[in-house]
Amino acid sequence: MRCSPKRSLTAVIAASFLLLLLLLLLHRGSWQDPQEVSPVPVEPPPPRPMWAPHPRSAPFLPQWDPNLWFCCLPCPISSPNSSSAFSLPFGLLQFRSWRGKCPPLAYMCPRPRVLTSPPVAAIQVQFRDLPSDAVLKILKQGSLHILQDTDNLCALHNISYHLLAGSPLPHKKFLAVGLSSVRRPRGYYLPDTLQSLFKQSSEEELQEMVVVVHLADADPIWNAQVAADISHRFAHHILLGRLVLIHAPHEFYPTLEGLKRNYNDPEERVKFRSKQNVDYAFLFTFAANLSSYYLMIEDDVWSAKSFFTAIRKAVASQEGSNWATLEFSKLGYIGKLYRSSDLPRLARFLLLFYQEMPCDWLLTHFRLLLTQKDVIRFKPSLFQHMGLYSSFQGTVNRLEDDEFQADAMDLPDNPPAALFTNMVVFENYEPSKAYSTARGYFWGKNPAVGSIFSIVFHQPARVTRVRVQTGSSERPGDFLHAGVLELGRGRRADGRDCSVYTTVGTFEKGNLEWRGLEKGMPNPVECVRIRVTQSQSEWLIIQSIGIWTAGT
């Protein structure tokens, strides 16, 4: 007896329905939506120090912990809004997992407000157990696995920042300037620092810049008072999205007790610098998507006029090179520039080694890990330290950058030239380093009467102004004790000197600056020469030579 087509279709539909129901029941045994099934209550684990791995976690091998883990799916990242509490988007849809399993295409992700996943926590604890010299050896070896391990650190993806004033704009700027500030026992420099940043920038420059201040003090009252003060002083810039004040709650910080006392530092000093590393790590994370480049400064610095344009030019000059850090000051971590795309990794790096060493040392190791062997520092410096009292215990701190120049656009022309000297050059301190805007200086041995340093232009030029700085703060005696500046004409056949020179100035305390030179020598010159007029036992450092020219 044959079934009618109508009955066959009904049977197929019924069988399909039963099969679908069976699949749903089987699937329900692996995981369930949190809206449909409430999770089995789990007693919270006993409190343990932050950043310690779960007791069942072997190093680098995380185990399932229903108190710590969620199942996560990728999702689009939304733009931050202007609410008073801004949770940094981390691009994940979260589902409470059931019986330790996740839905398809999902993976294990730490639950919000938990600082780090067990793999990286185990790494951090492993470093905690190592002596400082062993950690330093690992860093100096430049092990690639260090950076690979930091990429697994999810701590920074789950921080809720408090927006104390202002809010980030949805579009990226060229430059974000970031600084962290805490209460100082003596002195309060933050308003002057911000005033300098804004005053020394043009309206066009400000449109491509945002300043982010992390008020990182443990006292919420102080943070609120400073936020109110800054909001009153800089309301205009806050309304335009140029200034943002944030705070990362201290519940997100790792433990600051029982830290390793590396380098014989006192316990309070270790605690201070370790917290400072975390302060900057959280600041880097917040600023990572605000701009193309990030500038690191402190809360007690002066800025040079048009520093923004000078930085833009420096970045353009390095186009095509794989740099990790550009430096615009010689002091600590003032004036260090990073690509914003490197900030998440840098933040994780600071968190991983937060108790090992000071921040500026870690920044050096980070640069080396990113395969930038040599420091790339530009002269003159664009930022000057102005604070008299340190943020640590209020100690007197008279640091100054002797290469700082108040006007960043007052830069010399330094026409293309060949450089020569009859002094013996010490190691790699070549004459070209005194004539270049890059880091370095000339260092010559045993200058005597008649010793010279010659600049021979490739093409004649009308010189209007010359500035020469000798000596250094590290070697205060190695300056030019007695010498003159000469302009020359009639380049010799060998191209190493000129036949006729005219003296135009005398060095005073190792420095010289003369303007209006075109009045005495209106015709183009071909050489500029520094001549020693008195022998000295100290060597000679020529820090910088600046030459300004007019059209010929």
N, C-alpha and C positions, 0 to 999 in steps of 0.2 A: 504493500500500500504506500503510495507516494504522498509526501507532504506537499501541501500547497505552498506556493511562493510566499504567501502572507504568513503562514505558520513558521516557515524557515527563517524569515526575517525576524519574527518575534523571538525565536529561540536564540538567534545570534545576539540580539540586543540583551536578552536576559543573561546569557553567558558572559558577555562583555561587562555587564553591570556587576556580576558576582566577582569577576576577576579584578575589576577596579576596586571593589570593596575590600577584597583580600589584600591587594597591594597597599591600600591605605592603612589597614590594620597592621601589616608588617612594618610599614614606614613609621607608624605611630610608636612602635616599640623602640625605635632608634633615637628619635627626638621629637619634641612637641613644641608648638608655638607657646611662648610665655603667656599669651592672652587666653589660651585654652586650658592650660594645666598649670597650677601653682606649683612651684618647686618644693621639694621636700625640705622642711626646715633643717638647717645644719647649724650645729653649735659653732659660734665663732672660735677661731683658734686662739690660743693664749697670745697676748701681746709679745711682739719681738721687735728688735731694732729694725728701723727702715733699712732697706737695701740688703737685708739678709735673705738668703734663699729659703724656700720652704723646707722644713725638716726632712721631707722625703726626696728632696731634689739633690741628685748627684751633680757635681760640676758639669756644666754645659748640657745636662740632660734634664729638662724640666718634666715634672710629673703633673698629673691632673690634680687640681685643687679647686673644688666648687666654690670656694670663697674668693678666689683670685681671678678666675678666668671667665671670659665671655666668648661666644662665637661671633665672628666678625665677617662682614661682606663689604667689598669695596663700594664706595658711593661717591658722588660728586661732592666737592668741597664748596661750601657756600661762602659768600663774602661776609665779613664781620659786620654786625649792626652797631647801633649806637647805644646799646643798653649799658647799664651801669656795671654789670658783670659780664665780661666777655670770655667765653670758653673758646680756646683756640681750636679751630676745626681740624679734625684728624682724618677725615675722609673714610669713615667706617660706619656701616650700619651694624648695630649690636643686637644679638639675640642671646637670651639666657640659654645656655646649653642644657641638655637633659641627659643624664647618665654618662656625662663625659664625652658626648659626641656632638658633632656639628653638622649642619645641613650641607648639601653639596656646594662646592666652590667656596666654602668658608674655611677659616683657619683660626687657631687659638690666638686670642688677643687679651692683654691684661685689662682687667676691669678698671673703669675710671676711678681716679684718686688713689691708685696704687702706683708707686713710683717706678718700678722697673720689673721686667720679666725675669724669671729665675735664671735663664742662661747668662745674661749680662750681670745680674746680681752676683751669681757665682763667680764670674770673672772679677768683679769689684772686690768681693770678699777674698778671693785668691790674692789679689794685689795687696790687700790690707795685711795679709800674713807674711808678705815678702819684706825683707829689709829694704831701706831706701836705695842702697847702691844697686841692688838687684833690679828694682823697678827702673832706675836710671839707665842701667845697661840695656834693658829691653827697649826703652825709648830710643836710645842712641843707635841701636841696631836698625831702627826704622822698620820694624816688622809690619808687614802689610796686614797681618791678621788683626792688629790693634784697630785699624780703621774699619775693617770688616766687622769686627765684633761690636764696635760702636753703632754700626748701622742697625743692629738688632735691638738697640736700647729704646724701648717704647715710653720711657718715663716722661719725656717731654711732650708726648702727643696727648697727654691727658690732664694738662694743667689748666685750671680756671683762673684767669688773670682778673684782678679788679681794676677796672678803668677808673682812675681817680679824677682825671680831667681829660677832655678831648676824646676823639675816637679816630681810628685809622680810616683813611679814604679808600674807596674801592679800587682806584687805579694806582699802579706802581709809579714811584718817583725814581729819579736817577740816584739819589743819595739819601740814606738814613743815617743820622748821627745819633749814636746811642751812648748813654752814660748812666751809671748806677750811683746812687747817693744814699748815705746813711748819716745818722746824727754824729757830729763831731763833738768831742769834749770841748774844743775851742775852735771858733771860726765857723762861718756860714758863707760859702762862696757860690752856691748854686745859682742865685739870681744873676750875679755878675757874669758867670759862665754863659748862661742863656742869653743875656743881653749882648754879650760879645758875639755870639753865633749869629744872632739876628741883625745886629747893627752892622756887622762887617760883610753882610751879603746884600746884593741888590734885589730889587723886587723880582726880576727875572730869575735870579738864582734861587730865591725862596720858593718859587713856584715848583721847582724840581727837587725840593728837599723837605724832609720831615725829621723832627727831633723827638726821640723817645727817651724818657727819663724813667728809670726803675727806682722808685722809692722803696728801698729794701730794708729799712730798719725794722727791728722786731717790735718796736713800740707803735701800735696803730694810731695813737694820739699824735705822735710826732709826724707820722706820714700824713695824717689828715690836716694838720696845721700847715705843713709845707705845701701840700696840694692847694689849700685855700690861698696861701700867700702867692704862689706861682700863678694860680688862676686869676688872681686880681691883677698882678703885674703884667701878665702876658695874655689877657683875655682875647685880644685881637688875633694873635697867632693860633690860639686854641680854637677859636671859631672857624678859622680858615683851614683847620686840619694840619697845621704845621708843627704843632706841639701836642704830644700825648704823654700823660703821666700814668704809669701802671704800678701795680704791686702784685707780686706772686706770694700767696699766703704761705706762711711758714709750715703749715701742715704738709706741704709738698717737699720740704727740704729733707735731705738725708740726715742721719744723726751727726751731731757736732760734738759728741762726747766720746771720750776714749780714743781720740785720733792718734795716729802715729806722730811722734815728735821728731820728725826728720830735721837734719842739719842743726840739732841741738836748740831748736827754737823753743821758747817758753810755751807752755800749754795755751795761754791766752792768745799768743801770736799765731799758733797753729790753727786755733779755732777761728780767728779773724780771717786769715787768708783762705782757709778752706771754705768758709761761708762766702767769701768774696768770689771764689771760683763758681759757686752755685748761683750767686746773684747774676753774674755775667752769662752763665749758661741759659738761665731763664730769659734774660734780656735778648740774647741772640735768637732764641726760638721765637719770641714774639715778633721780632723785627724781620724775620727771614723772608716774608712775602710782601714787605712794604716797599722795596726798592730794588734796583739792580746791584747797587754797591752799599756797603755798610762801613761807616767810619767809627772807630772806637776812640773815645776820649774819656777824661776824668771830669769830675764836677768842680774842678778848681783850675781852669785854664783860660788863657786869653787866645783868641783866634786872630789870625792875620786877615787883613782886608782882602776880599775876593778869594778866600781860600777855596771856595767851591769851584771857581773857574780854574784855579791852579791844579786842583785834583782832577778835574775833567781832562785837562791837557795831559797830565801825567798818565792817566788811564789810556788815552789815545796813543801816547808814545809807546805803550807796551802792547799794542794790538798785535795779536799773533803769537805772543809769548805765553807760556803756561805758568804764569805767576800765581802764587798763593797769597802773598802778603806784600803790599806796598806801604812804605813808611814815610811819614811826613813830620817826624820828630825823633830825636835821639833819646828821649826819656821814657823808660818803662813801656807801658802799653798805650801811651798817648799818641794819637795820630796814626793808628794802624788801620789800613783799608783792606777789606775782604770782599770777595764776590758774595752776594747774598745767597747764592746757591750753595756755598760752602758752610753757611752758618749752622744748619742743623747738625752737620757732622762735627763742627767745632764745638757746639754746645754739648753734644754727647761725649766728646773727648774730655771736656772739662769735668763733666760729671763722673766719668770713669776714674779720673785721677785727681779728684777734687782735694784730697787730703795729702797728696804726695809732695807738692811744691807750689810756690807762688804762681800767680796767673801769668806773669810775663815770661817765666821760664816755660810753662806749658805751651804758650803761644809759639815760642821758638821751636819746641819739639814738633808741634803741629805743622809748622812750615816745612821742617825737614822731612816729616812723614809724607807730605805732599810733593816731595822731590824738588823743592826750591832750596838749593844749597846755600846760595849767597843772599845776603840782605840787599834788598832794593830800596834804598832810601834817597829821597830827593832833598836837595838844598835850594833855597834856604828852608828852615823849618817853618811850618805853618801854625804851630801851636806852642804856647809858652806856659809853663807851670807858674801859677801865681799864689797858690795857697802857702801860707806860712806854717800852719799847724796840720799835722797828719791826721787822717781819720782814725788812725789806731792810737789810742791813748793820748792824743793831743800833743805828741812830740813835735819839736820844731823841725821843719823840713824846708831847707833853703834851695832845693833843686832848681836850676835854671838851664835852659837850652841856649848855649852861646851862638847857635846858628839860626836862631829865630829872627825873622824879619817881619816887621809890622805890616808892610804892604806886599802882599803876594804877587801883585801885578807889576811891581817895580823890579822887574827881572832884567838882567843884562842881556845884550845881544850875543856877545861872545862869538864873533865871526869865525868861520872855519879857519883853522891855523895849525901849524906844526909847532911843537914845543921841544925846547932843548935846554939842557943844563950841564955845567961842568962839575957839579957836585956829585958825589957818590950817592946813588939812590939806595935807600934801605929797603931790602926785600922787594915787595910788589907795590910800594907807595910811589907810583910813577907820576911824572909831571902832569899827565893828562887828567889825573884825579882832582887836581886843584882847579882846572879850567872847566870841568864838567859839572852839571847840576846833580849828578848822581852821587851816591855815598862815597866818601873817601877823601884823602888829601895827599899832598906831596910831603915826603919826609927825606931830607937830605942830610948826609953826615958832614961834620966838621966844616961849616961855612967859614971862609976866610976872605980877606980883602981881595976883591976882584972876582969872587964867585958870582955867577950870573944865572938867571932863569929867564929864558927868552921865549917870546911868543911871536911867531912869524906868520903873518896873514897870508892866506892863499891869494887874496885880492886886496889891493890897497883900500883903506877905509878911513873915514873922517871920525876920529875918536873924540867924543864929547865928555866922557866921564869914565873914571877908573876907580874901582874899589878893591883893595887887597886886605885880606885878614890872615894873620899868621898866629901860630901857637894854638894851644888847645887847653881845655880845663884839665884833661888828664896829664898833660905835659906842659905845665905853665911856663917852664923855662925855655922851651923850644920855640921861641918867637924870634923875629928879626930884630936884633938889638940896635943895629944901625944900617941904614940902606937908603937908596934913592930909586925913584921910578923914572924911566927914560922912554921917550918916543923916538923911533928911528925911521930913516928913509934911505933909499938906495940899497935895495936888497942885494946881497952878494950872490955870486954865481952858484955857490954850493947850496943856496937857499936856507942857510942855517943862521944868518945874522944880517944886520944892516951896516952900512959903512959910516953913517953919520947919525949921532944921537943928540937929543936935547933933553936935559934934566927938567922935569916938570913938578916934582914933589919929593918930600922927605918923609920917611916913616917915623911915626911917633908911637912908642910903646907897642910896636909890632904891627900897627895898622895904618892904612892910608886910604883916603878918599878925596879925589879932586874932581871938581865939576868945571864946566866951561872951558875945557881944553881946546875946543875948536877956535876960541878967540886968539890964543897964542899960536896955534898951528892950524890955520884954516885949510891947508891942503891935506889930502889923504896921506896917511902914514902906512908903513908896511911892517913895522915891528914895535912891540912893547916889551921893555926889559926891566927886570928887577936886578939891581946891582948891590952887592954887599960892600959896605965901606969900612967895616971894622970886624976883625976876626973875633970869633966867640967859641967858647968851649962846648956850649950846648949845640945840639943839632937844630935843624931848621924845619919846622912844619909850616907849609903854606896851605891854609885851610881852604881858601876860595879866592878866585880872581874873577871879578866882574868887569866887563868892558861894554860901554854903551856907545853906539855910533849914530851918525846922522846920514841921510842919503848923500851919495857921492855924485 
